[in-house]
Amino acid sequence: MNDLEIIKQIEKVLNVKLEKTHQFIWKSRNYILNQNNQVISIGLFDCEIDNRKLLYISFLLKDLNNLKQLELSNNQINDIFPLIDFDNLSELYLSKNQISDIS
């Protein structure tokens, strides 16, 4: 599955529309592609993501090999364990969630 197909799957699972943009926009639902049509940033702000949905979409997100920025603020996440193996991320936004454990 290519990166754009993964975006479509995430949209379907979360029942949201993600807009393609050219720069990171805080507090939004969007994604950025590099020159090779690979996702480098995705914003999933206020998408009603709970732990179950995070676990599910984490398998999709892991296939975005060039993902550097991930915005998950203003959701219902309290366990970030599904994000543990995201080694390529340089920026992770999790504000306004109920995270209880970061170990």
Secondary structure, 3 states (H helix, E strand, C coil): CCHHHHHHHHHHHHCCCCEEECCCCCCCEEEEECCCCCEEEEEECCCCCEHHHHHHHHHHHCCCCCCCEEECCCCECCECHHHCCCCCCCEEECCCCCCCECC
